[in-house]
C-alpha cells in the first residue's frame, strides 16, 4: 500500500465522484497507470449535505479493481453505523467530520481498531480548534477547500491560513499526521495549499474531466512547480 510521499513530496487522491461510473474499472486502471497515489471515495447521505452518493458496494468494487489505497470521506450525519461495512469492503482510510461525531474520540478509536487509518474533516466554516483535542488520534486531517457536496467549485480564499494553523498544531502534537485538502484543487491552487502545509490533494474534475484523459490530468497536476518544494 502506497503511504509514503512520492518524488513530488505530495500525494494525489483523485475523487471518483467525477468518474464515469459506467467505466469505473477502466478508469481506476488509468489512475493506477497514471501515477495516482490513492483513490478518494466521497460518501454523502443527503442529510449532512444535499447529495446522495456511494455505499460500501462501490468501495468493494474499487478494491477488486485497484491496488491503490482507498480513502473514504464520510459526509454523513451519522457515520458510526457505517464504518464497519466500509472497512470490510476494503477501505484503508476512513475520515469523519468533526461536525457530525458527538463522541469523536470513540469514533476515531473504533476506526483504528477496525484496521483502518483514522482521519477527521473540517468544513470551511469550522475552526481548526474544533479538532485540537483529537489530533493525537488521527493519521490525517482533511480541510475542505469548498463547501462540501458538489464537484467543480472554486477554492475559498482564506483556507491557506487555516492549513498553516493546523500544521502548527500538528507539529506540536502529531507531526507525522498528514493534511489533506479537498475542494477547488487545480494547477493554480495546489501550490498555495502545499506551501501552507498540505501534502495530500483530492482532485476530481482536474483528473477525470481533463480533455486529454486521466493520465494527462494527473501529469498536469504533477507538473506544478512549487517554490521551496
Secondary structure as a PSIPRED ss2 file (coil, helix, strand):
# PSIPRED VFORMAT (PSIPRED V4.0)

   1 X C   1.000  0.000  0.000
   2 X C   1.000  0.000  0.000
   3 X C   1.000  0.000  0.000
   4 X C   1.000  0.000  0.000
   5 X C   1.000  0.000  0.000
   6 X C   1.000  0.000  0.000
   7 X C   1.000  0.000  0.000
   8 X C   1.000  0.000  0.000
   9 X C   1.000  0.000  0.000
  10 X C   1.000  0.000  0.000
  11 X E   0.000  0.000  1.000
  12 X E   0.000  0.000  1.000
  13 X E   0.000  0.000  1.000
  14 X E   0.000  0.000  1.000
  15 X E   0.000  0.000  1.000
  16 X H   0.000  1.000  0.000
  17 X H   0.000  1.000  0.000
  18 X H   0.000  1.000  0.000
  19 X C   1.000  0.000  0.000
  20 X C   1.000  0.000  0.000
  21 X H   0.000  1.000  0.000
  22 X H   0.000  1.000  0.000
  23 X H   0.000  1.000  0.000
  24 X H   0.000  1.000  0.000
  25 X H   0.000  1.000  0.000
  26 X H   0.000  1.000  0.000
  27 X H   0.000  1.000  0.000
  28 X H   0.000  1.000  0.000
  29 X H   0.000  1.000  0.000
  30 X H   0.000  1.000  0.000
  31 X H   0.000  1.000  0.000
  32 X H   0.000  1.000  0.000
  33 X H   0.000  1.000  0.000
  34 X H   0.000  1.000  0.000
  35 X C   1.000  0.000  0.000
  36 X C   1.000  0.000  0.000
  37 X C   1.000  0.000  0.000
  38 X E   0.000  0.000  1.000
  39 X E   0.000  0.000  1.000
  40 X E   0.000  0.000  1.000
  41 X E   0.000  0.000  1.000
  42 X E   0.000  0.000  1.000
  43 X E   0.000  0.000  1.000
  44 X E   0.000  0.000  1.000
  45 X E   0.000  0.000  1.000
  46 X C   1.000  0.000  0.000
  47 X C   1.000  0.000  0.000
  48 X C   1.000  0.000  0.000
  49 X C   1.000  0.000  0.000
  50 X C   1.000  0.000  0.000
  51 X C   1.000  0.000  0.000
  52 X E   0.000  0.000  1.000
  53 X C   1.000  0.000  0.000
  54 X C   1.000  0.000  0.000
  55 X C   1.000  0.000  0.000
  56 X H   0.000  1.000  0.000
  57 X H   0.000  1.000  0.000
  58 X H   0.000  1.000  0.000
  59 X H   0.000  1.000  0.000
  60 X H   0.000  1.000  0.000
  61 X H   0.000  1.000  0.000
  62 X H   0.000  1.000  0.000
  63 X H   0.000  1.000  0.000
  64 X H   0.000  1.000  0.000
  65 X H   0.000  1.000  0.000
  66 X C   1.000  0.000  0.000
  67 X C   1.000  0.000  0.000
  68 X C   1.000  0.000  0.000
  69 X E   0.000  0.000  1.000
  70 X E   0.000  0.000  1.000
  71 X E   0.000  0.000  1.000
  72 X E   0.000  0.000  1.000
  73 X E   0.000  0.000  1.000
  74 X E   0.000  0.000  1.000
  75 X E   0.000  0.000  1.000
  76 X C   1.000  0.000  0.000
  77 X C   1.000  0.000  0.000
  78 X C   1.000  0.000  0.000
  79 X C   1.000  0.000  0.000
  80 X H   0.000  1.000  0.000
  81 X H   0.000  1.000  0.000
  82 X H   0.000  1.000  0.000
  83 X H   0.000  1.000  0.000
  84 X H   0.000  1.000  0.000
  85 X H   0.000  1.000  0.000
  86 X H   0.000  1.000  0.000
  87 X H   0.000  1.000  0.000
  88 X H   0.000  1.000  0.000
  89 X H   0.000  1.000  0.000
  90 X C   1.000  0.000  0.000
  91 X C   1.000  0.000  0.000
  92 X C   1.000  0.000  0.000
  93 X E   0.000  0.000  1.000
  94 X E   0.000  0.000  1.000
  95 X E   0.000  0.000  1.000
  96 X E   0.000  0.000  1.000
  97 X E   0.000  0.000  1.000
  98 X H   0.000  1.000  0.000
  99 X H   0.000  1.000  0.000
 100 X H   0.000  1.000  0.000
 101 X C   1.000  0.000  0.000
 102 X C   1.000  0.000  0.000
 103 X C   1.000  0.000  0.000
 104 X H   0.000  1.000  0.000
 105 X H   0.000  1.000  0.000
 106 X H   0.000  1.000  0.000
 107 X H   0.000  1.000  0.000
 108 X H   0.000  1.000  0.000
 109 X H   0.000  1.000  0.000
 110 X H   0.000  1.000  0.000
 111 X H   0.000  1.000  0.000
 112 X H   0.000  1.000  0.000
 113 X H   0.000  1.000  0.000
 114 X C   1.000  0.000  0.000
 115 X C   1.000  0.000  0.000
 116 X C   1.000  0.000  0.000
 117 X E   0.000  0.000  1.000
 118 X E   0.000  0.000  1.000
 119 X E   0.000  0.000  1.000
 120 X E   0.000  0.000  1.000
 121 X E   0.000  0.000  1.000
 122 X E   0.000  0.000  1.000
 123 X C   1.000  0.000  0.000
 124 X C   1.000  0.000  0.000
 125 X C   1.000  0.000  0.000
 126 X C   1.000  0.000  0.000
 127 X C   1.000  0.000  0.000
 128 X H   0.000  1.000  0.000
 129 X H   0.000  1.000  0.000
 130 X H   0.000  1.000  0.000
 131 X H   0.000  1.000  0.000
 132 X H   0.000  1.000  0.000
 133 X H   0.000  1.000  0.000
 134 X H   0.000  1.000  0.000
 135 X H   0.000  1.000  0.000
 136 X H   0.000  1.000  0.000
 137 X H   0.000  1.000  0.000
 138 X C   1.000  0.000  0.000
 139 X C   1.000  0.000  0.000
 140 X E   0.000  0.000  1.000
 141 X E   0.000  0.000  1.000
 142 X E   0.000  0.000  1.000
 143 X E   0.000  0.000  1.000
 144 X E   0.000  0.000  1.000
 145 X C   1.000  0.000  0.000
 146 X C   1.000  0.000  0.000
 147 X C   1.000  0.000  0.000
 148 X C   1.000  0.000  0.000
 149 X C   1.000  0.000  0.000
 150 X C   1.000  0.000  0.000
 151 X C   1.000  0.000  0.000
 152 X C   1.000  0.000  0.000
 153 X C   1.000  0.000  0.000
 154 X C   1.000  0.000  0.000
 155 X C   1.000  0.000  0.000
 156 X C   1.000  0.000  0.000
 157 X C   1.000  0.000  0.000
 158 X C   1.000  0.000  0.000
 159 X H   0.000  1.000  0.000
 160 X H   0.000  1.000  0.000
 161 X H   0.000  1.000  0.000
 162 X H   0.000  1.000  0.000
 163 X H   0.000  1.000  0.000
 164 X H   0.000  1.000  0.000
 165 X H   0.000  1.000  0.000
 166 X H   0.000  1.000  0.000
 167 X H   0.000  1.000  0.000
 168 X H   0.000  1.000  0.000
 169 X H   0.000  1.000  0.000
 170 X H   0.000  1.000  0.000
 171 X H   0.000  1.000  0.000
 172 X H   0.000  1.000  0.000
 173 X H   0.000  1.000  0.000
 174 X C   1.000  0.000  0.000
 175 X C   1.000  0.000  0.000
 176 X C   1.000  0.000  0.000
 177 X C   1.000  0.000  0.000
 178 X E   0.000  0.000  1.000
 179 X E   0.000  0.000  1.000
 180 X E   0.000  0.000  1.000
 181 X E   0.000  0.000  1.000
 182 X E   0.000  0.000  1.000
 183 X C   1.000  0.000  0.000
 184 X C   1.000  0.000  0.000
 185 X C   1.000  0.000  0.000
 186 X C   1.000  0.000  0.000
 187 X C   1.000  0.000  0.000
 188 X C   1.000  0.000  0.000
 189 X C   1.000  0.000  0.000
 190 X H   0.000  1.000  0.000
 191 X H   0.000  1.000  0.000
 192 X H   0.000  1.000  0.000
 193 X H   0.000  1.000  0.000
 194 X H   0.000  1.000  0.000
 195 X H   0.000  1.000  0.000
 196 X H   0.000  1.000  0.000
 197 X C   1.000  0.000  0.000
 198 X C   1.000  0.000  0.000
 199 X C   1.000  0.000  0.000
 200 X E   0.000  0.000  1.000
 201 X E   0.000  0.000  1.000
 202 X E   0.000  0.000  1.000
 203 X E   0.000  0.000  1.000
 204 X C   1.000  0.000  0.000
 205 X H   0.000  1.000  0.000
 206 X H   0.000  1.000  0.000
 207 X H   0.000  1.000  0.000
 208 X H   0.000  1.000  0.000
 209 X C   1.000  0.000  0.000
 210 X C   1.000  0.000  0.000
 211 X C   1.000  0.000  0.000
 212 X C   1.000  0.000  0.000
 213 X C   1.000  0.000  0.000
 214 X H   0.000  1.000  0.000
 215 X H   0.000  1.000  0.000
 216 X H   0.000  1.000  0.000
 217 X H   0.000  1.000  0.000
 218 X H   0.000  1.000  0.000
 219 X H   0.000  1.000  0.000
 220 X H   0.000  1.000  0.000
 221 X H   0.000  1.000  0.000
 222 X H   0.000  1.000  0.000
 223 X C   1.000  0.000  0.000
 224 X C   1.000  0.000  0.000
 225 X C   1.000  0.000  0.000
 226 X C   1.000  0.000  0.000
 227 X C   1.000  0.000  0.000
 228 X C   1.000  0.000  0.000
 229 X C   1.000  0.000  0.000
